[in-house]
Amino acid sequence: MFTTTQLVTMRLLFAVATLGIGGLGLLFVPAAAWGAPSVFSGCAATSPPAGDSTGAQLHMERQGTMLRVQGLFANESTEAGPLTYELDVQRTGDAGTSRTTQSGRFETVPGRTDTLSTVRVNVQAGDDAVVHFTVRRADTVVDAIRRRRAF
């Protein structure tokens, strides 16, 4: 039997192999360029589960025909230092497949939550979005999260 993560990964790989990767419907919005808040309001937002206050966090909010995805990192540990992140968003639907990956380096400080990346993707009824967010220290994964959302 396959786990949910394995099934999602297989579907994702099948979609990429079958449909290819295009740049349809993507609008890149670097969070640092417009001073994005760490947390946004609205009942349509997907926030981290209760008790999940450390590590990688994804906030997803539908805004009309757009899906806004934010990758955050909450450092509740006592460790500071350089980390890297990668936010990968893939949308698949009748209009085709689009994919974007944003990555970078950041300095973490104990007790602080940083918004690392914000991506907006055009979505329509029947579309699926798969989001994967990973934070690493050197080559070691500190935390990773994957979410799928259907429209």
One Martini backbone bead per residue (centre of mass of N, CA, C, O) as a GRO file, in nm:
protein
  151
    1MET     BB    1   0.100   0.034   0.018
    2PHE     BB    2   0.040   0.372  -0.012
    3THR     BB    3   0.104   0.676   0.060
    4THR     BB    4   0.002   0.990   0.021
    5THR     BB    5   0.276   1.106  -0.065
    6GLN     BB    6   0.331   0.896  -0.288
    7LEU     BB    7   0.079   0.957  -0.459
    8VAL     BB    8   0.137   1.254  -0.511
    9THR     BB    9   0.412   1.212  -0.643
   10MET     BB   10   0.315   1.034  -0.876
   11ARG     BB   11   0.115   1.238  -0.997
   12LEU     BB   12   0.318   1.461  -1.043
   13LEU     BB   13   0.508   1.304  -1.232
   14PHE     BB   14   0.295   1.236  -1.442
   15ALA     BB   15   0.215   1.526  -1.516
   16VAL     BB   16   0.496   1.616  -1.606
   17ALA     BB   17   0.542   1.392  -1.823
   18THR     BB   18   0.278   1.457  -1.988
   19LEU     BB   19   0.259   1.799  -1.983
   20GLY     BB   20   0.465   1.948  -1.854
   21ILE     BB   21   0.632   2.266  -1.810
   22GLY     BB   22   0.491   2.577  -1.738
   23GLY     BB   23   0.404   2.948  -1.723
   24LEU     BB   24   0.110   2.942  -1.647
   25GLY     BB   25  -0.043   3.164  -1.429
   26LEU     BB   26   0.206   3.340  -1.319
   27LEU     BB   27   0.290   3.532  -1.019
   28PHE     BB   28   0.556   3.702  -0.897
   29VAL     BB   29   0.608   3.774  -0.532
   30PRO     BB   30   0.825   3.913  -0.352
   31ALA     BB   31   0.806   3.970  -0.022
   32ALA     BB   32   1.030   4.193   0.019
   33ALA     BB   33   0.910   4.406  -0.193
   34TRP     BB   34   0.619   4.444   0.001
   35GLY     BB   35   0.606   4.367   0.306
   36ALA     BB   36   0.508   4.104   0.414
   37PRO     BB   37   0.324   3.947   0.619
   38SER     BB   38   0.320   3.668   0.824
   39VAL     BB   39   0.008   3.725   0.869
   40PHE     BB   40  -0.321   3.658   0.754
   41SER     BB   41  -0.642   3.728   0.703
   42GLY     BB   42  -0.901   3.502   0.681
   43CYS     BB   43  -1.099   3.219   0.631
   44ALA     BB   44  -0.943   3.119   0.356
   45ALA     BB   45  -0.710   3.047   0.517
   46THR     BB   46  -0.416   2.844   0.562
   47SER     BB   47  -0.309   2.729   0.857
   48PRO     BB   48  -0.147   2.614   1.096
   49PRO     BB   49  -0.158   2.394   1.315
   50ALA     BB   50  -0.205   2.337   1.618
   51GLY     BB   51   0.124   2.350   1.760
   52ASP     BB   52   0.262   2.474   1.488
   53SER     BB   53   0.549   2.687   1.563
   54THR     BB   54   0.774   2.518   1.413
   55GLY     BB   55   0.899   2.598   1.115
   56ALA     BB   56   0.738   2.512   0.851
   57GLN     BB   57   0.504   2.724   0.667
   58LEU     BB   58   0.169   2.744   0.525
   59HIS     BB   59  -0.005   2.989   0.330
   60MET     BB   60  -0.345   2.975   0.201
   61GLU     BB   61  -0.517   3.197  -0.044
   62ARG     BB   62  -0.807   3.294  -0.186
   63GLN     BB   63  -0.818   3.551  -0.464
   64GLY     BB   64  -1.036   3.474  -0.654
   65THR     BB   65  -0.825   3.368  -0.925
   66MET     BB   66  -0.623   3.344  -0.682
   67LEU     BB   67  -0.331   3.195  -0.530
   68ARG     BB   68  -0.191   3.241  -0.213
   69VAL     BB   69   0.154   3.175  -0.126
   70GLN     BB   70   0.320   3.113   0.190
   71GLY     BB   71   0.653   3.101   0.318
   72LEU     BB   72   0.747   3.000   0.646
   73PHE     BB   73   0.962   3.067   0.946
   74ALA     BB   74   0.977   2.925   1.272
   75ASN     BB   75   1.191   3.020   1.553
   76GLU     BB   76   1.189   2.834   1.869
   77SER     BB   77   1.474   2.818   1.904
   78THR     BB   78   1.834   2.874   1.981
   79GLU     BB   79   1.900   2.884   1.681
   80ALA     BB   80   2.121   3.028   1.460
   81GLY     BB   81   2.138   3.109   1.110
   82PRO     BB   82   2.184   2.959   0.814
   83LEU     BB   83   1.940   2.915   0.552
   84THR     BB   84   1.728   2.731   0.330
   85TYR     BB   85   1.487   2.756   0.055
   86GLU     BB   86   1.184   2.591  -0.097
   87LEU     BB   87   0.927   2.686  -0.334
   88ASP     BB   88   0.670   2.470  -0.470
   89VAL     BB   89   0.442   2.528  -0.751
   90GLN     BB   90   0.159   2.334  -0.878
   91ARG     BB   91  -0.058   2.361  -1.162
   92THR     BB   92  -0.357   2.172  -1.258
   93GLY     BB   93  -0.550   2.171  -1.573
   94ASP     BB   94  -0.723   2.253  -1.854
   95ALA     BB   95  -0.486   2.476  -1.925
   96GLY     BB   96  -0.272   2.306  -1.769
   97THR     BB   97   0.070   2.355  -1.665
   98SER     BB   98   0.223   2.498  -1.370
   99ARG     BB   99   0.553   2.621  -1.253
  100THR     BB  100   0.718   2.711  -0.940
  101THR     BB  101   1.044   2.822  -0.813
  102GLN     BB  102   1.163   2.920  -0.493
  103SER     BB  103   1.481   3.047  -0.365
  104GLY     BB  104   1.701   3.069  -0.063
  105ARG     BB  105   1.862   3.276   0.172
  106PHE     BB  106   1.874   3.283   0.544
  107GLU     BB  107   1.839   3.439   0.861
  108THR     BB  108   1.804   3.311   1.176
  109VAL     BB  109   1.600   3.384   1.471
  110PRO     BB  110   1.513   3.357   1.771
  111GLY     BB  111   1.158   3.409   1.786
  112ARG     BB  112   1.117   3.417   1.467
  113THR     BB  113   0.912   3.510   1.185
  114ASP     BB  114   0.951   3.432   0.837
  115THR     BB  115   0.895   3.562   0.521
  116LEU     BB  116   1.021   3.410   0.220
  117SER     BB  117   0.756   3.360   0.029
  118THR     BB  118   0.553   3.472  -0.260
  119VAL     BB  119   0.275   3.328  -0.442
  120ARG     BB  120   0.090   3.360  -0.751
  121VAL     BB  121  -0.197   3.173  -0.877
  122ASN     BB  122  -0.385   3.077  -1.130
  123VAL     BB  123  -0.734   2.972  -1.083
  124GLN     BB  124  -0.969   2.705  -1.144
  125ALA     BB  125  -1.208   2.513  -1.188
  126GLY     BB  126  -1.049   2.188  -1.142
  127ASP     BB  127  -0.802   2.254  -1.006
  128ASP     BB  128  -0.463   2.178  -0.900
  129ALA     BB  129  -0.255   2.213  -0.602
  130VAL     BB  130   0.100   2.182  -0.538
  131VAL     BB  131   0.285   2.216  -0.228
  132HIS     BB  132   0.641   2.275  -0.156
  133PHE     BB  133   0.825   2.310   0.160
  134THR     BB  134   1.178   2.380   0.226
  135VAL     BB  135   1.417   2.349   0.497
  136ARG     BB  136   1.776   2.417   0.527
  137ARG     BB  137   2.089   2.288   0.664
  138ALA     BB  138   2.250   2.271   0.422
  139ASP     BB  139   2.174   1.921   0.358
  140THR     BB  140   1.961   1.948   0.591
  141VAL     BB  141   1.650   1.886   0.691
  142VAL     BB  142   1.444   2.072   0.899
  143ASP     BB  143   1.181   2.120   0.706
  144ALA     BB  144   0.859   1.993   0.573
  145ILE     BB  145   0.591   2.071   0.332
  146ARG     BB  146   0.271   1.938   0.205
  147ARG     BB  147   0.018   2.053  -0.033
  148ARG     BB  148  -0.326   2.012  -0.135
  149ARG     BB  149  -0.549   2.178  -0.380
  150ALA     BB  150  -0.883   2.208  -0.469
  151PHE     BB  151  -1.125   2.383  -0.716
   0.00000   0.00000   0.00000
